[in-house]
Amino acid sequence: MRLPRSARSCDSPELASVLRAEIAENSGDLPIQDLCEGGGYPKLDDFTVDSVAASRERLSVRLTLFFSETSPAGCSTRVDSRVAVVELEIDRRSGEAHVRHDAPS
């Protein structure tokens, strides 16, 4: 996942809005499938930016993801609402972002 505009906006008052827009544009790169508890198919519904911390080399971002997991259930389909927290580490020079999360138990 690459978030170069966010990396460049690190010292800007517009960081929060740039970050939200850029994550929304690249939401298909978030590993939501890894967060599914029932092995279903995810669809991101919304997300919040919970915290942002900047160092000289990186931008650390904590997100809460709200998504639906669709799973086959016999002759029908089951849809469950899910919530997960992920951490993004964004390299301030390259804009390359790495996502960390805890897998569901």
Backbone torsions as a table, in degrees:
resi	resn	phi	psi	omega
1	MET	NA	134.4	178.6
2	ARG	-120.5	133.4	179.9
3	LEU	-132.0	63.7	-174.0
4	PRO	-66.4	-34.8	179.4
5	ARG	-66.6	-38.1	177.6
6	SER	-65.2	-42.6	179.3
7	ALA	-61.4	-40.0	179.8
8	ARG	-73.7	-24.4	-176.8
9	SER	-91.8	9.0	-172.7
10	CYS	-52.3	-40.0	-177.5
11	ASP	-97.8	13.9	-175.8
12	SER	-101.2	148.4	175.6
13	PRO	-67.6	-14.8	179.2
14	GLU	-87.6	4.5	-174.9
15	LEU	-51.9	-47.5	-175.7
16	ALA	-59.7	-44.6	-178.9
17	SER	-71.7	-37.6	177.4
18	VAL	-65.1	-44.0	-179.8
19	LEU	-61.5	-48.1	-179.6
20	ARG	-60.2	-45.8	-179.0
21	ALA	-64.7	-43.8	-176.4
22	GLU	-69.9	-36.8	176.2
23	ILE	-66.3	-41.1	178.0
24	ALA	-60.7	-42.3	179.6
25	GLU	-64.4	-29.9	-176.5
26	ASN	-110.3	20.5	-174.1
27	SER	-60.9	-24.5	177.0
28	GLY	-65.4	-16.2	178.5
29	ASP	-89.2	-6.4	177.0
30	LEU	-74.1	140.4	-175.5
31	PRO	-81.4	55.4	-175.9
32	ILE	-64.5	-34.3	179.2
33	GLN	-56.2	-37.2	179.5
34	ASP	-66.1	-19.1	-176.2
35	LEU	-94.5	-3.5	179.9
36	CYS	-71.2	130.9	-177.4
37	GLU	-84.3	-29.1	-175.3
38	GLY	-107.4	12.6	179.9
39	GLY	73.9	18.1	-177.9
40	GLY	-85.9	-165.3	-178.1
41	TYR	-107.7	126.3	-175.1
42	PRO	-90.9	155.5	171.0
43	LYS	-141.2	119.4	-179.9
44	LEU	-70.2	125.9	179.1
45	ASP	-97.2	-40.7	-178.2
46	ASP	-167.5	171.6	173.7
47	PHE	-154.9	157.8	174.3
48	THR	-123.7	146.7	172.5
49	VAL	-93.9	109.1	-174.0
50	ASP	-86.5	-36.2	179.1
51	SER	-158.2	153.3	177.7
52	VAL	-138.7	131.2	175.8
53	ALA	-133.3	135.2	-178.2
54	ALA	-115.4	138.0	169.7
55	SER	-121.0	-177.3	-179.4
56	ARG	-62.2	-36.8	-175.3
57	GLU	-98.8	-27.7	-172.3
58	ARG	-144.8	164.2	175.2
59	LEU	-116.0	123.9	179.7
60	SER	-106.6	125.5	-174.7
61	VAL	-128.1	132.9	175.9
62	ARG	-108.0	126.2	-179.1
63	LEU	-119.7	146.0	166.6
64	THR	-109.0	124.0	-179.5
65	LEU	-102.2	134.6	175.0
66	PHE	-114.4	118.3	-176.6
67	PHE	-144.3	162.7	177.2
68	SER	-104.8	139.4	175.5
69	GLU	-115.0	117.5	-180.0
70	THR	-99.8	125.4	-178.3
71	SER	-130.6	143.5	173.6
72	PRO	-66.8	140.1	-179.8
73	ALA	-139.6	84.3	-178.0
74	GLY	67.6	-122.9	-179.5
75	CYS	-90.1	3.6	-178.4
76	SER	-129.2	-171.0	179.4
77	THR	-123.7	138.4	178.4
78	ARG	-108.8	133.7	177.7
79	VAL	-120.3	121.8	178.7
80	ASP	-115.4	140.4	174.0
81	SER	-83.6	136.2	-178.6
82	ARG	-129.0	155.0	174.9
83	VAL	-134.6	135.2	179.1
84	ALA	-145.5	151.0	177.4
85	VAL	-108.8	132.8	176.1
86	VAL	-128.8	156.9	176.9
87	GLU	-116.7	131.3	174.1
88	LEU	-107.1	134.5	172.0
89	GLU	-115.0	112.2	-176.0
90	ILE	-107.3	122.5	175.8
91	ASP	-70.7	123.6	-175.2
92	ARG	-69.6	-24.5	178.7
93	ARG	-82.6	-46.8	-173.9
94	SER	-95.3	-23.0	-175.0
95	GLY	81.3	0.5	179.1
96	GLU	-67.9	129.6	-178.2
97	ALA	-116.5	133.2	176.1
98	HIS	-111.6	135.9	-176.8
99	VAL	-105.1	131.3	174.8
100	ARG	-118.9	143.3	177.4
101	HIS	-158.9	162.0	173.2
102	ASP	-94.0	130.3	177.5
103	ALA	-69.3	149.1	178.5
104	PRO	-64.3	149.0	-178.6
105	SER	-90.1	NA	NA
